[in-house]
Amino acid sequence: MSEVLTASSDVAFTPAVKAIQTRKGSRDGYAQVERNGGWRSEVDDQLAHFLAAQTSFFLATASADGQPYIQHRGGPEGFIHVLDPHTLAFADFSGNRQYITQGNLSENPKAHIFLMDYAHRRRIKIWGEARVVEDDPALLQALMPQGYRARPEQVIVFSIKAWDSNCPQHIPQKFDAADVAAALAARDARIAELEAALAAAQPISTQQQA
């Protein structure tokens, strides 16, 4: 049975965490967050927009005895779907067939999604519970990105308990290779355009000087 949380942030701020926050001087600030309702627990426009632009995230699970595991999930923009304000889902593509994530979820539904946007130096953390759906071909088809070359095997549905965003401190700024290639192509096209215009203008300039 899932535990009852006094504040949504209690999903991460356990008594042990709060004790350390008290000892190190940050408890008062986080207590104020709790008094104001804690972290957000529903998908708002900000989170929906962020998720729609992501092509990669990390999914953390743990076995029944607490052994953690983190697995990468990727796909084209929009592969993470918002089913309702409390639920995310995505098609789970066939991979190396170790099934560690699925095995963990079969005995411990607690899970965590960690998303990084390196270009804009943003990160979002989502706590919740996840389950694997293997017997809903209609849902799997609805979640499968159109034209994406991957074999969908099942669906992972993620129920949100709380989410929070972090400051950009210490996040290195990186850009996707496709975005860099597009920017360089646009630059090169502009350079070629200006060079062509300059070449066309040079004879006129020469005649005027004569």
Beta strands, then each sheet from edge to edge (+ up, - down):
strand 1: 56-62
strand 2: 68-74
strand 3: 81-84
strand 4: 87-93
strand 5: 110-117
strand 6: 122-133
strand 7: 152-166
sheet 1: 2+ 1- 5+ 6- 7+ 4- 3+
end
